[in-house]
Structure formats: structure tokens, C-alpha cells
Amino acid sequence: MTGKPGDVVQAATALIIKGIEFGFVTADELRASFPDIALDPAELLLVAARFQQMGIRVSRDEADEEVVARVEEIRLAKAIAAGDDVARQQLFETHLRLVPCMAMRRMRLGVSWADLIEAGNRGLVQAIENFDYRKGFSFSKYAAWWVRRAMTGVITRQPPNPNVIPGTIPLATIGDVLDGLTPRQRRILQLRFGLTDGHARPREKVGKRFGITAERVGEIELQALRKLPLLSTAGPGTRPEPR
């Protein structure tokens, strides 16, 4: 339903006043005040940017964050298709955290951290080169498939190690990977991915142990993953070999 111009101006003015008073507005309030663009994510983002320029924060829910990510993915994909290497690097760096996160879940399979990271980075590069935004896929899910595929290939080619008990990770390997993290970061990764006992725990349970929220656990987890070694073994400049 579209609103009359006078009604839209009145609603927008009221929303601006409310935003100035409280410091924020919600995405739902933006949609209600600007019904003509509510179904167009790109235009809605432009309006949100105008509010933020006025010092008014736009509070988004999870669905809004997915829309923002999708719009940004499409923008970068179009730029990459036009030969923009800066956009290629940006898309790579934005999703680089997928690699250590997925590597953590596969460390119990007898493959070294370095090999998993190298394979994962290679898979991420392949995802960037093969991604077609016009098919409607989310790049995050598409990239996860390529990273998983690359890591699985390394795992299946890995010869059995008689010194490693199946389903366990040598403690020296864990120490090497987590070296450089704070004690809390190290412990959160151990609990989240089951690195010491094989039992991965959800963020809510980890948060209860530390007396923090699940959201805060996620923030610390991301900070820790970014500090892990070998995150840039392969980059967008390393193109996959032709198949």
C-alpha cells in the first residue's frame, strides 16, 4: 500500500523527531514511514544511510542483516564481474572467517591446521570465481560449500597417521594453533569446537560458563578466529587452476 505524499512527509518528520530524541529508529519504523520503498532493500538502505548521517542509528533485526549482506554481495559480485580486483579482495576478506571456523570442526580428522587453512582459502577463491548472483544463491552458503569441498578433498587424500588416535587432536597441535590468543579466547574456542574433549557446545552454554551473553561469546569467538595463523595463505590473487 502506498501513502499519500503529505502523509509520508508527516510520518517521516515524526520519525526523524523520534530518532533525534532517542538516538535510534527501527527498520520496521522506516518501512512503515516509507511504504513506497519498503519492498526495495536497496532504496531502504539508502534511507537508513540518510538517517545515520543525521546521527540516528537504525536498529536492524536478523532478517534486516541478511538483506544488507545480500545487497552487499550483489554489489561486490557485479563489480567483480566487471574486473574489479578491489571488490574481489573485499569479498574474500569479508568471508575469510569461514575458513578457520570450518577448519576447527575438522581438526579431529588427522589433517594439519596449515593444510586445512590452505585448502579452505583455495575453496573460497574458487567460490568467488564461480559465484553467479543472478541465480539467487547466498554467497555465504555458496562459499561454505566450496570451502567444505576443498577441505574434504585434503582429508580424503591424507594418509593414516599411526601416531594419532582417530577422533583426537594432538595437544601440541592445539597449542600451536591457539598460541597467541588470550586465555579466555582460547578456552571459548576449545569449548565451542570441542577441541579438548570432542564435545562442541552452543554459544548459550559457553556464555553461561563465563557469565556473558551468547552474542558476546560470538564476538569473542570471531576475534579469536581472526587472530589464528595462516588466514591469508591464499588470496583472491591466487586463481584456481582450470578444471
Number of C-alpha atoms within 10 A of each C-alpha: 5 10 14 10 9 9 12 17 14 13 18 17 13 12 20 19 13 14 20 15 10 11 15 18 21 15 19 15 14 22 16 16 21 20 16 16 17 19 11 11 15 16 13 20 20 11 17 19 15 12 20 16 10 12 13 21 19 21 14 14 11 8 9 15 12 13 14 16 15 20 15 14 19 17 13 20 23 16 15 19 14 10 11 13 14 13 20 21 17 13 21 20 16 11 14 21 17 19 25 24 17 18 24 21 15 22 21 20 17 20 21 18 20 15 17 27 26 22 26 31 30 23 24 32 26 20 22 21 16 12 17 17 16 9 7 9 12 16 21 16 11 16 25 19 14 22 27 20 15 21 24 16 13 16 19 11 9 14 9 13 10 7 8 13 13 12 12 15 21 15 11 9 13 17 11 12 19 21 14 14 16 11 10 13 19 20 16 23 25 20 20 21 21 16 22 17 12 16 11 16 16 12 20 15 16 21 18 12 11 11 11 14 15 16 12 14 24 17 12 17 20 16 14 20 23 15 16 16 17 17 20 13 15 18 18 23 10 12 13 14 6 4 3
